[in-house]
Amino acid sequence: MNHLNNEFDADAGDVAEVTLDRAANVLLMDSSNYDNYKQGRKYRYYGGYATKSPVRLAVPKHGHWHVVVDLGGGPGQVRASTRLLSGASV
């Protein structure tokens, strides 16, 4: 599956802020769910289809996280940047 991935360590209460150049799926997931995503298996995530930028996703608990951006199999390309905001609010 064609996608962008940005990974980071974060604490509960941190916010992943994603800036997009077009509408896309923006998914926040832990490492095991990211592995499932890459293998085409069922996975759980926070976020979804975003039509406005920036997108802010709250990190639910301390750990290693992935922000995935994809077009859901649709045509074209997407550019995205991600930054972690420590202790920010959504």
Secondary structure, DSSP 8 states (H G I E B T S, - for coil): ---EEEEEEE-TT-EEEEEESS-EEEEEEEHHHHHHHHHT-----EEEEE-SSSEEEE--SSEEEEEEEE-TT-SS---EEEEEETT---
